[in-house]
Amino acid sequence: MSNRLVVVAGALLPSIALASGGSGHGFTWGVQGLYIVDFVVLIALLVILTRKKFAAALTDRAAGIRKDIDEATSEHDDARKVLDEKEGNLRALQADRPKLEERFRDEAVREHDRVIAEADARARRLVAETERQIEAERRRLADELRGRLIDQTFETARVEIRASMTDEARRRWTDDAVTRLEKVLWRAPHA
């Protein structure tokens, strides 16, 4: 209602100004009155001719707004349900947090122990393998040293024997060795 009054007052305001004699000419119903009547008739015709279309447009617009409000309300309710569900899940997780922390801590300790046990077992295997390799290398070196020592001993003995033996002693020793060898060979069964 107040909007109508503002529109009517706005339309009549120039008429009042003219009636007060603002321009030095007074208000005459013959000219200015016809303008006012024309304006009122124009407004009346516009209202009469566009009322149904305007009312239909306003009704359609109101229905569209109601539909939008209903959809927004429905989406708001759905969002509220989802929010409530998520908040419930969050509260449940917060309630389970100490249990989860304890479970994760226990799993971490078990994993730590498993890794340490695997590392210890691997270290023991590596130590055992290394000890086997060291022992095999020690035996190989000992055998090699024995062989070199024997070779060196024989070489030293040969040099000493050759230096200390006379040709006559060497012949006797060779004859004696050949005789012993022949006895051993003649005693063996012949094939």
Secondary structure in CASP SS format (residue, H / E / C, confidence):
PFRMAT SS
TARGET T0000
AUTHOR 0000-0000-0000
METHOD secondary structure of the structure
MODEL  1
M C 1.00
S H 1.00
N H 1.00
R H 1.00
L H 1.00
V H 1.00
V H 1.00
V H 1.00
A H 1.00
G H 1.00
A H 1.00
L H 1.00
L H 1.00
P H 1.00
S H 1.00
I H 1.00
A H 1.00
L H 1.00
A H 1.00
S C 1.00
G C 1.00
G C 1.00
S C 1.00
G C 1.00
H C 1.00
G C 1.00
F C 1.00
T C 1.00
W C 1.00
G C 1.00
V C 1.00
Q H 1.00
G H 1.00
L H 1.00
Y H 1.00
I H 1.00
V H 1.00
D H 1.00
F H 1.00
V H 1.00
V H 1.00
L H 1.00
I H 1.00
A H 1.00
L H 1.00
L H 1.00
V H 1.00
I H 1.00
L H 1.00
T H 1.00
R H 1.00
K H 1.00
K H 1.00
F H 1.00
A H 1.00
A H 1.00
A H 1.00
L H 1.00
T H 1.00
D H 1.00
R H 1.00
A H 1.00
A H 1.00
G H 1.00
I H 1.00
R H 1.00
K H 1.00
D H 1.00
I H 1.00
D H 1.00
E H 1.00
A H 1.00
T H 1.00
S H 1.00
E H 1.00
H H 1.00
D H 1.00
D H 1.00
A H 1.00
R H 1.00
K H 1.00
V H 1.00
L H 1.00
D H 1.00
E H 1.00
K H 1.00
E H 1.00
G H 1.00
N H 1.00
L H 1.00
R H 1.00
A H 1.00
L H 1.00
Q H 1.00
A H 1.00
D H 1.00
R H 1.00
P H 1.00
K H 1.00
L H 1.00
E H 1.00
E H 1.00
R H 1.00
F H 1.00
R H 1.00
D H 1.00
E H 1.00
A H 1.00
V H 1.00
R H 1.00
E H 1.00
H H 1.00
D H 1.00
R H 1.00
V H 1.00
I H 1.00
A H 1.00
E H 1.00
A H 1.00
D H 1.00
A H 1.00
R H 1.00
A H 1.00
R H 1.00
R H 1.00
L H 1.00
V H 1.00
A H 1.00
E H 1.00
T H 1.00
E H 1.00
R H 1.00
Q H 1.00
I H 1.00
E H 1.00
A H 1.00
E H 1.00
R H 1.00
R H 1.00
R H 1.00
L H 1.00
A H 1.00
D H 1.00
E H 1.00
L H 1.00
R H 1.00
G H 1.00
R H 1.00
L H 1.00
I H 1.00
D H 1.00
Q H 1.00
T H 1.00
F H 1.00
E H 1.00
T H 1.00
A H 1.00
R H 1.00
V H 1.00
E H 1.00
I H 1.00
R H 1.00
A H 1.00
S H 1.00
M C 1.00
T C 1.00
D H 1.00
E H 1.00
A H 1.00
R H 1.00
R H 1.00
R H 1.00
W H 1.00
T H 1.00
D H 1.00
D H 1.00
A H 1.00
V H 1.00
T H 1.00
R H 1.00
L H 1.00
E H 1.00
K H 1.00
V H 1.00
L H 1.00
W H 1.00
R H 1.00
A C 1.00
P C 1.00
H C 1.00
A C 1.00
END
